[in-house]
Amino acid sequence: MSASADAADREGPGGRDAGLQPERTRLAWRRTTLSCAVVAVLALRQALNAADGSPVAVAGGGVIALLWLAFMWVAHRRVRELAAARPPGLTTGTALAATACAVGLAVFAMTVIA
């Protein structure tokens, strides 16, 4: 059996390899959510400790928490999609939502530190 015939056997309908790629992507999403949680906790801690509970610090902490929750929702939804036998591709909306949450969290974390 040739290498191209072997590769064709691994491919499911539509020509997509149904191998370990979805599992690797799922693990990457889990690592990303873990790093996002660490950044959110550190930024939230800094926001609440630096300003001694001022309304601006509490509001900033609330925004950080909401951005973290939004990112967790997007990531959890994507991880659940990847558990399917034939996972769909990443939609533009999901990619934009994850990017907006990550950039927003970074911006608010930077403003808290500065």
N, C-alpha and C positions, 0 to 999 in steps of 0.2 A: 504494500500500500504506500502510495506516495505521500509526501508531506502536505501537498495541497488537498488531497482526498481526506487526510486525517483532520486537517483544519476544517474542511467542509462538514465532517461528522460532528464536530464540536459546536458548530454554529446552529442556532435554532432558526425558526422561521424568520425571514427578514434579513438573514445574514449576520446577525449579531451573536457574538460569542457569549454563551451563557455560563462561562467559567467563574473564576474567582473575582472578576472585576467588580460586581455589585457588592461583594463582601468587603473588598478593599475600600470602596467608596463609603460604605457604611461605617467602617472603622475610622476613616478620615473625618467624617461628620462627627463622630463621637469625640475624637481628639480635639476638633475645633470647638465643640460645645464645652469641653473641659477647660480649654484655654480661655474661652469667653467668660466662663464662670469665675475663673481666677482673676481676670482683669476686672470684672464687675465687682467682685468682693473687695479687692484692693482699692478700687476707686471709691466705692461706697464707704469703706472704712476711713479713707483719707478725707472724704467730704464731710463725714459726721464728726471726725476728731478735730479737723483743722478749724472749723468755724464754731465749735462749741454749741451746736444745735440751732444756729441762726436759720430763719425761714428760707434764705437763699440756699443754704447748704442742704436743708431738708428737701427742698424742691429739686435740687440737683441730684440728690440721692434717689428721689422718687423717679426722676427721668432715667437714671442709670438702671434702676431696678426694672422699669417698664421696658427699656430697650433689651435688657437681658432676657426678660420673659418672652418678648416678641421673638428674639433669636432662638430661644429654646423651642418655641412653638414651631417655627419654620424648620428647624433642624429635626425635631421629633417627627414632624409630618414627612420629611424627606426620608428619614431612616425607615419609617413604616412603609413608604412606597418602595424602597429598595428591598424589602423582605419578600416581595412578590416573586413568583417564578419568572415572570417577564417584566422587570421593572421599567417604568416609563423613563424617558429622558428628563433631564432637568429643564423645567419650564423657565421662561424669561421672568415671569413674576416671582417665582421662588428665588431665582438668582438675584434679582433686584432687591427683594425683601431682605435676604441674608446680607447682601452688601450694604444696604442702608443701615441695618442694625449694627453691623460691625463698625462702619464709619462713624455712626452716631455715638456709639459707645466709646470709640477712640477720642472723638472730639470732646465729649463730656468728661472723660477721664483726664484729658489734657487740661481742660479748664479748671478742674478740681485741683490738679497738681500745681498749676501756675498761680 
